Amino acid sequence: MLFDYYEILILSLIQGVSEFIPVSSSAHLYIISELFDFKNQSLMIDVGMHLGSLLAVLFYFRQDFLNILKNKKILNLMVIGSIPLIIAGFIIYTTGLIDFVRNLKLLAWLSLIFAIVLYFADKIKVTKKIATDLNLKTILIIGLFQIASLFPGVSRSGIVITAGRFLNFDRYDATKISFYLSVPAIAGASFLSLKDVFINDATFNSLIILSIILSFIFSYITIKYFLIFIKNFNFNIFIIYRIVLSLFIFYIIYN
């Protein structure tokens, strides 16, 4: 039983840290579970960890979201920007294609490719701000980019930040857009998973409660310090990490 709590601690730490930085949380959860043969990454635990991350971003940006609820333009743009991912995610999930794309080789290649793409995106000149330049065209482009995050290794936050940088938003605003879009993305993924949870008659237990609490704590800390980090530094550390991770996975695959 003690080892079960240890697994939840590790999985929640990975979820909380990697959900909001550009490194792909699904890739890390998949890799860790495969390498160490974790037994507790069930659907209900997955939903619990995502719920913790969702509560963390809502709590951290509570004032922003209250303002967005009053600002119909931004609210509508956030909804519109989420539609492409919701539609594509529903299709891939319900048709079973999601299982086809979950493999280490594809994960490694996508992590490598999109690390390089982020590197070039981060060189783009900054000319836009959310308050004045986020419009229907830009949010649709970002929303279409976000579809790529359905493939493990891409990173939802990473691809949204990449799109935002390509569209001339600075690192902070591109990251804030990623946080805003994370709410419908995480909520949508959790909703789809809940269907299978009810079908499989999963049991709500102390491990699930712990996964929610720990994921919330780790997610909140990550959000706070990631925003501080990007005000002072570029994304190179994450790009290098993803390249190293890809090479590590290639080593595992081909040896």
C-alpha positions, 0 to 999 in steps of 0.5 A, spaced: 500 500 500 505 504 501 508 503 494 501 505 491 502 512 495 509 513 492 506 511 485 501 517 486 506 522 488 511 521 482 505 521 477 502 527 480 509 530 480 510 529 473 503 531 471 503 537 475 510 539 473 509 537 465 502 539 464 504 547 463 511 547 461 512 545 454 515 538 455 508 534 454 505 531 460 502 525 457 509 523 454 512 523 461 506 519 464 507 514 459 514 513 459 515 513 467 509 508 467 512 503 461 519 504 464 517 502 472 511 498 470 507 503 475 500 499 476 496 505 479 495 510 472 488 508 471 483 512 468 480 514 475 487 516 477 488 520 470 482 524 471 484 525 478 490 528 476 487 532 471 482 535 475 488 537 480 491 541 474 484 544 472 483 546 479 490 549 480 490 553 473 483 556 475 485 558 482 491 561 480 488 565 474 481 566 478 482 574 477 483 573 470 477 568 469 473 573 473 475 578 468 474 574 462 467 572 464 465 580 464 469 580 457 465 577 452 470 578 446 476 574 450 471 569 453 468 568 446 475 567 443 477 562 448 471 558 446 472 558 439 480 557 440 478 550 443 473 548 438 478 545 433 481 541 439 475 538 442 472 536 435 479 533 433 480 530 440 472 527 440 474 523 433 480 521 435 478 518 442 471 515 440 474 512 433 480 508 437 485 512 433 488 515 440 491 508 441 494 507 435 498 514 436 501 512 443 508 509 441 515 510 444 518 511 437 512 516 434 513 520 441 520 521 441 520 523 434 515 528 435 518 531 442 524 532 437 521 535 431 517 540 436 523 542 440 526 544 434 520 548 431 519 551 438 526 554 438 525 557 431 518 560 434 522 563 440 526 567 435 520 571 432 520 578 433 514 581 438 509 585 436 503 583 439 499 583 446 493 579 448 489 585 450 489 589 443 491 583 438 488 577 440 482 576 435 478 571 431 484 569 426 489 569 431 485 564 436 483 560 430 490 559 428 492 557 435 486 553 436 488 549 429 496 548 432 493 545 438 490 539 435 497 537 434 497 536 442 493 530 441 499 526 439 504 524 445 510 528 445 508 534 442 506 538 448 499 542 448 502 548 452 508 547 448 504 547 441 500 553 443 506 557 446 509 555 439 503 558 435 503 564 439 510 566 438 510 565 431 504 570 431 508 575 434 506 574 441 511 575 447 513 569 451 509 571 457 502 572 453 503 566 449 504 562 455 498 566 458 494 564 452 496 556 453 494 557 460 487 560 458 486 554 453 488 549 458 481 549 462 477 547 456 482 542 454 483 539 460 476 539 462 474 536 455 479 530 456 477 529 463 470 528 461 471 523 455 475 519 460 469 519 465 465 516 460 470 510 461 470 510 468 463 510 469 463 504 464 468 500 468 465 502 474 471 505 477 472 505 485 473 512 488 478 511 493 484 515 497 489 514 492 484 518 487 483 524 492 491 524 494 492 524 486 487 530 486 491 534 492 498 533 490 496 534 482 493 541 485 499 543 489 505 541 484 501 544 478 500 551 482 507 551 484 509 550 477 504 555 474 507 560 479 514 559 478 514 558 470 511 565 469 516 568 473 521 564 469 519 566 462 519 573 464 527 573 465 529 567 460 527 564 453 525 557 452 532 554 451 532 549 457 526 546 455 528 545 448 535 542 450 531 537 455 526 535 449 532 533 445 535 529 450 529 526 452 528 524 445 535 521 444 534 517 451 528 514 448 531 513 441 536 509 445 531 505 449 528 503 442 534 501 438 538 498 444 
